[in-house]
Amino acid sequence: MQGEILKVTRKGQVTIPKKYRDALNIKEGDIICASLEGDKIVLMKSGIPEPGDPVGEEEYRRLIKLLEEERKAWR
């Protein structure tokens, strides 16, 4: 897979290239999930709804599970 070379800032930030932001419709303020897979950092556009968005029971349970996994990871 051919990728982009990104420079990390002093604060540990990188800029997601515009072609990737456009392809995934990522806008300023969107939530991005990051995970480690071996020696790779994987970024995914989050499916977390915005405040006020309707959430069904299945989505609610998925979000609770995601939050529990994140809490465990930070312990």
C-alpha positions as CSV (number, residue, x, y, z in Angstrom):
1,M,0.0,0.0,0.0
2,Q,1.4,3.3,-1.0
3,G,0.8,6.0,1.6
4,E,1.7,9.6,2.4
5,I,4.7,10.7,4.4
6,L,3.6,12.9,7.2
7,K,5.7,15.1,9.6
8,V,4.9,15.0,13.3
9,T,4.7,18.4,15.0
10,R,6.3,19.2,18.4
11,K,2.8,18.5,20.0
12,G,2.6,15.0,18.3
13,Q,0.1,16.1,15.7
14,V,0.0,15.2,12.0
15,T,-2.2,16.6,9.2
16,I,-4.5,14.2,7.4
17,P,-3.9,14.8,3.7
18,K,-6.8,16.6,2.0
19,K,-7.5,13.8,-0.5
20,Y,-8.1,11.4,2.5
21,R,-10.3,14.0,4.3
22,D,-12.3,14.5,1.1
23,A,-12.6,10.8,0.5
24,L,-14.1,10.2,4.0
25,N,-15.9,13.5,4.2
26,I,-13.9,14.5,7.3
27,K,-14.5,18.0,8.5
28,E,-13.1,20.2,11.2
29,G,-14.5,19.1,14.6
30,D,-15.2,15.5,13.4
31,I,-14.3,12.7,15.8
32,I,-11.5,10.3,14.6
33,C,-10.7,7.0,16.3
34,A,-7.1,6.0,16.6
35,S,-5.8,2.5,17.3
36,L,-2.6,0.5,17.3
37,E,-2.3,-2.5,15.0
38,G,1.1,-4.0,15.5
39,D,3.5,-1.2,14.4
40,K,0.8,0.8,12.7
41,I,-1.4,3.7,13.8
42,V,-4.8,3.3,12.2
43,L,-7.2,6.3,12.0
44,M,-10.9,5.8,11.4
45,K,-13.7,8.2,11.0
46,S,-15.9,7.7,14.1
47,G,-19.5,6.6,13.9
48,I,-20.2,8.5,17.1
49,P,-23.3,10.7,16.6
50,E,-23.3,14.4,17.1
51,P,-25.3,15.8,20.1
52,G,-29.0,15.8,19.3
53,D,-28.7,13.0,16.7
54,P,-31.2,10.2,17.3
55,V,-29.6,7.0,18.5
56,G,-31.3,3.6,18.4
57,E,-30.9,0.9,21.0
58,E,-28.4,-1.1,18.9
59,E,-26.2,2.0,18.3
60,Y,-26.5,2.8,22.0
61,R,-25.3,-0.6,23.0
62,R,-22.4,-0.4,20.5
63,L,-21.4,3.0,22.0
64,I,-21.5,1.7,25.5
65,K,-19.3,-1.2,24.5
66,L,-16.8,1.1,22.8
67,L,-16.7,3.4,25.9
68,E,-16.1,0.4,28.2
69,E,-13.2,-0.8,25.9
70,E,-11.7,2.6,25.9
71,R,-11.9,2.9,29.7
72,K,-10.2,-0.5,30.1
73,A,-7.4,0.6,27.7
74,W,-6.7,3.6,29.8
75,R,-6.4,1.7,33.1
